[in-house]
């Protein structure tokens, strides 16, 4: 259980990156700033992908100890 704590912390950081991406993409749409919109969408995709990857359990960690 102790080994999975850093993964949970990084997953929480990934959620905040995804939220920042949502905010940046909305700002880019509202103020007609295409680069901000594109970087916001990229941050959203990276944040969600990292969140899923970090919380997805691997085959090595599921075995009995």
VEXDREN-2710 file (C-alpha; in Angstrom, 1 decimal):
% VEXDREN-2710
k/r/px/py/pz
1/UNK/0.0/0.0/0.0
2/UNK/2.9/2.4/0.7
3/UNK/4.2/2.0/-2.8
4/UNK/1.0/3.2/-4.4
5/UNK/0.9/6.6/-2.5
6/UNK/3.1/8.5/-4.9
7/UNK/0.9/7.3/-7.8
8/UNK/-2.1/8.7/-6.1
9/UNK/-0.3/12.0/-5.6
10/UNK/0.7/12.2/-9.2
11/UNK/-2.8/11.2/-10.3
12/UNK/-4.2/14.2/-8.2
13/UNK/-1.7/16.5/-9.9
14/UNK/-2.8/15.1/-13.3
15/UNK/-6.4/16.0/-12.4
16/UNK/-5.4/19.6/-11.7
17/UNK/-3.5/19.7/-15.1
18/UNK/-6.7/18.5/-16.8
19/UNK/-8.7/21.2/-15.0
20/UNK/-6.2/23.9/-16.0
21/UNK/-6.5/22.6/-19.6
22/UNK/-10.3/23.0/-19.5
23/UNK/-9.8/26.5/-18.2
24/UNK/-7.3/27.4/-20.8
25/UNK/-9.4/26.0/-23.7
26/UNK/-12.4/27.9/-22.5
27/UNK/-10.4/31.1/-22.3
28/UNK/-9.0/30.5/-25.7
29/UNK/-12.5/30.1/-27.1
30/UNK/-13.9/33.2/-25.3
31/UNK/-11.1/35.6/-26.2
32/UNK/-10.4/34.1/-29.7
33/UNK/-6.9/32.9/-28.9
34/UNK/-6.2/29.8/-31.0
35/UNK/-2.8/28.9/-29.4
36/UNK/-4.2/29.1/-25.9
37/UNK/-7.1/26.9/-27.0
38/UNK/-4.8/24.3/-28.6
39/UNK/-2.5/24.2/-25.6
40/UNK/-5.5/23.9/-23.3
41/UNK/-6.8/20.9/-25.2
42/UNK/-3.3/19.3/-25.2
43/UNK/-3.1/19.8/-21.4
44/UNK/-6.6/18.3/-21.0
45/UNK/-5.6/15.2/-23.0
46/UNK/-2.3/14.7/-21.2
47/UNK/-3.9/15.2/-17.8
48/UNK/-6.7/12.7/-18.4
49/UNK/-4.3/10.2/-20.0
50/UNK/-1.9/10.4/-17.0
51/UNK/-4.7/10.1/-14.5
52/UNK/-6.0/6.9/-16.1
53/UNK/-2.5/5.5/-16.5
54/UNK/-1.5/6.2/-12.9
55/UNK/-4.6/4.8/-11.3
56/UNK/-4.8/1.7/-13.6
57/UNK/-3.4/-1.2/-11.6
58/UNK/-0.7/-3.3/-13.2
59/UNK/-0.5/-7.0/-13.1
60/UNK/2.5/-6.9/-10.8
61/UNK/0.8/-5.0/-8.1
62/UNK/-2.4/-7.1/-8.0
63/UNK/-0.7/-10.4/-6.8
64/UNK/-0.9/-11.6/-3.2
65/UNK/2.0/-10.7/-0.9
END
